[in-house]
Amino acid sequence: MKLVLAVVQRQDAGELLDALTAQGHRVTRISSEGGFLREGNVTLLIAVDDHHVEPLLQNVREHCYTRTRYISPLPPVAESGEFYPPSPVEVQVGGATVFVLRAEDVARL
């Protein structure tokens, strides 16, 4: 057995959850926050047999997308009277971070 922890962007979570439950997976969803932009994420906990790990990971790849966003960085500390117009910076967001852990025992009660 494996325990799959998938941290996905909130925008991708709904479709991924629908796809996983349609395949018969039991999924626990936990709201989380973090990353560079401190945006909302969803952490999914899924217990699966070893032979189901790769199809599950393929499902995550199909439903979790990397996006480009532009953010305005914080201006550096400037001397009195100086003006610093911050220009937007391009960053990649989204996708998924997945951890696959060995689970010695899983009990569904």
Secondary structure in CASP SS format (residue, H / E / C, confidence):
PFRMAT SS
TARGET T0000
AUTHOR 0000-0000-0000
METHOD secondary structure of the structure
MODEL  1
M C 1.00
K E 1.00
L E 1.00
V E 1.00
L E 1.00
A E 1.00
V E 1.00
V E 1.00
Q E 1.00
R H 1.00
Q H 1.00
D H 1.00
A H 1.00
G H 1.00
E H 1.00
L H 1.00
L H 1.00
D H 1.00
A H 1.00
L H 1.00
T H 1.00
A H 1.00
Q C 1.00
G C 1.00
H C 1.00
R C 1.00
V E 1.00
T E 1.00
R E 1.00
I E 1.00
S E 1.00
S E 1.00
E E 1.00
G E 1.00
G C 1.00
F C 1.00
L C 1.00
R C 1.00
E E 1.00
G E 1.00
N E 1.00
V E 1.00
T E 1.00
L E 1.00
L E 1.00
I E 1.00
A E 1.00
V E 1.00
D C 1.00
D H 1.00
H H 1.00
H H 1.00
V H 1.00
E H 1.00
P H 1.00
L H 1.00
L H 1.00
Q H 1.00
N H 1.00
V H 1.00
R H 1.00
E H 1.00
H H 1.00
C C 1.00
Y C 1.00
T E 1.00
R E 1.00
T E 1.00
R E 1.00
Y E 1.00
I E 1.00
S C 1.00
P C 1.00
L C 1.00
P C 1.00
P C 1.00
V C 1.00
A C 1.00
E C 1.00
S C 1.00
G C 1.00
E C 1.00
F C 1.00
Y C 1.00
P C 1.00
P C 1.00
S C 1.00
P C 1.00
V E 1.00
E E 1.00
V E 1.00
Q E 1.00
V E 1.00
G E 1.00
G C 1.00
A E 1.00
T E 1.00
V E 1.00
F E 1.00
V E 1.00
L E 1.00
R E 1.00
A C 1.00
E C 1.00
D C 1.00
V C 1.00
A C 1.00
R C 1.00
L C 1.00
END
